[in-house]
Amino acid sequence: MKNSLNHTIPQTELLDNDGEVIPKLIEIFNEWYDTYSTDGKMFRDDCAKFIRTVTNSKDGILLDDDRVNFLFCSYDVENFGYVPREGFIAYFVEQTKKPEKKITIWENINNMGFRNDLKRFSEPYESPNKKEMIQDENNTKYFNEMAKSYFMELEFEMAKIYSEKAVKVNNYNNQNTYCNLGKIKFEQKEYYEAILNFKKAAELNENNSDVYNNLGICYLNKKEYEQAISNFKIAINLNNNNEEYYNNLGRVYFKNKQYDEAISHFKKAIDFDNDNTDYYKNLIELYEKIVKEKNEKNDTDIIRNILKNYDDFINSKRN
């Protein structure tokens, strides 16, 4: 349920019918350049700051970082000491046209504060469904769609009202309605109520893996780690091809200080989705935590083995 609003908004097509980058995205790239340039020129320190933001890096980006060097080697062809606007735009246009870079480009867009509809997260969102739905006071679909629309607009109280109406109209027998209510309660940080609704959804369909994943997330936020582990395991047993489930189980093992299990599940998540930077960040954070704890005990041999294990794994993904 992370980034609930954005995940429910369809991604805008970034290329037109001729395979060219759409004007709105070019406008966004220009805005990035304006924000991270000095007097219309992107110097190395500007570039480093931009890369840190666009990649959502927790660490500082050095001026001789490989990515900084690549931009300057490729687009500062006159050795003026800065990347010109046209070079910066050309780089992102080229990357956007590569199918294998689609996930990375979308991560960049979201990290820079833009939703899947290429509007800022701070801008109001109105679902097309709410405009098109014809009200029917006896139609569960109508209430569920209205609840979903308000949920996407972050108007959780209105979403709750329509979800509760859907429950009553359908005689308390609709799994989707309980799932909607669970998500609303979760966003309102009413975890106990969220859990009750997800459990009702599970009773109506015990084979829905997403329900158990959502239950696990609720228990994780309540710091009830054993319950979280149990539900994430059920989700994986029902669907063992979902990388998010492995990542979530890794997160709770991390919180519960079961580091070996956490490493194993973070690696499985990466195996399924090799381009998701969040999974790598979780693994890096975990290794840093282990090294810090071992360093305090002066276990240098263990630290060396840990770092070698991590390096070997990362190198295997690069090859």
Steps between C-alpha positions, in 0.01 A plus 500: 500500500801724469429804278137388481385797292768478232475123464131531413560758224578350156841595365491752219644380169835678476537446125258606227390284206819591313722390788588856600501627859176684578521881545388489864800288594737728305350786702577311822859431392544872431361577845755265655779680317372840612485384861848341508702743291681823581430791266386256233804272531521165680840479666639191670366589847159575346508165321595315820210659690262410220612136488460467875139622475396320184632167635373566853848423629558518874871559445678799354596483132864583435601737224693217331214252533474273193160644410628856521803407292280333238283808454802728469693267269195455276353849492770751599669439167655847488647459851325813625471346847122461500227290339286718271122478501483327162742231618306441820170471310660279235621256768155457656327479163739223398444312826121535479499339154675187631241236608741356757524839671126546551504401868799724574345799320178460698698478825676824400168670424344391829814591700482850353149543636283410201218245500425242233278756325804735483346745744658592832409296805379825657243555223143376560403184317149423380436152371322476163279230656333748730396719208367209295318298767121531503365493853301192594411477867468121476815435300804374690724580203395864512591534869827311455602718205414816692699373798795424275481845340500679834779273623714601203434863585611431861153589626487204736191598698288519184658176376404333827138621475456352152677175591271455800197559275633235262528254788137553602360488145676170434386351830853499641615245243743678263872438527601807301303724732676366807835538322415864424403562861819334619713725278313811617543409865868427439557845347325652801741300720206313656686171476268299724197588284704439184589152621134418579396595146783310332413195710138522383626519142714191562197313633317571174797390287782321676703476176556874451872548566476881501269489802760311705774732377293797620442327833874452531562870434247592770666273755842632397385854575362383835841340569333161542773328307402135546151570366651696212735213413213250509284702259783579257579127488138421414511761222816340357351151523202621298714690249873430503571723198433838662823683587319746730403217735862386534615856558234555769593177674864610487403831662330334794788254548731804501288672766494177700881471475480172307770622266576180308133458409478869407799473266355190335164664430644833382711301254193311378321831441797621295503172304142572390551873436863579426427867423318601820741725690293479821585131536873572465473784751335269753780248454769767531339641815489151648866430426595838648305413815671163534846646440438769761394245760793270422742793500393585854604147596818525292404195291721601206504155336121484502479852355737402220286195413181706510637761261636230266160330498333829406756583229468153348123531486503849343763396244286200403215742419722721288626213285 
